Amino acid sequence: MDLPIPCLDARMDDRADNRVSVAIGWMVVTGLLFVCVTALVKLLGTTLPAAQASFLRYVLGLVFVVPVLWRSQLSQINVATWRLFVWRGLAHSFGVSLWFYAMARIPIADVTAMNYLAPIYVTLGAALFLGERLHLRRLLAVAGALIGALIILRPGLREVSPGHWAMIFAALAFGASYLMAKRLSDAVSPALVVTMLSITVAIGLAPVALANWVRPDLYSLGVLFVVASAATAAHYTMTLAFAAAPVTVTQPVTFLQLLWAVLLGYFVFDEGLDIWVIIGGLVILGAVTFITWREAVLKRRLTPPSPATKL
């Protein structure tokens, strides 16, 4: 009978602990980068129309992703996959435009908290379009997330502004985009999925952006290039975090992003402190974390981590 080797077990535990620490560290960096993105877009404000600002963000970001095309076998992609690329680009274009619109009009904390709804929309969309079963636990989690959204919006107790409505539909569009990304990832490489998203979103936003074009100054272009750089870096560090540890470990760390958004809005943009937004955001994030944990127990991978549905 083989006996366990204590020193070997200890080394394995240390390596596991190190991977968790590394994953949490990368998720902290990811959250900071995404908060940097929101701060810069908030700083830009209404200088440019929302569609034009989001169009320029993706055009400037092409420098990071276009090289992937040279290594891709585009001729081998079938018509159904191309069609899905187009539909995803349209959905994401809609979501990004609404996100830029909301960022210029409502507090950063509200945008951050309401963006947590996107994974909940993914869960509902999977049940409606992919045949996933909604068991009682998942239904309760979805209901909890919707309660969290009501806590944030508090209809009848405060004005639900166009910016809040924009974020509701932005999260819905991001959820639809993620579902299509899951389908695409079965057909092509993840790098090509990201590259084609950038290209199709730039093309999809071009007509709307050109219809209301405002000549951007160098300052606006510089801000949007940093936005594109920070968003690209955030998705990369998020990938490193997921490679180091399961999503169930990294998901709760996304709470820090809400905390930083609240602090940024309070100290930099003088937005005030709304405790109900924090509570509502935590309720939504708790529901998303619960669904993610349940999928890990059942060994399924569907509900995205909260940052994965960002721009």
Beta strands, then each sheet from edge to edge (+ up, - down):
end
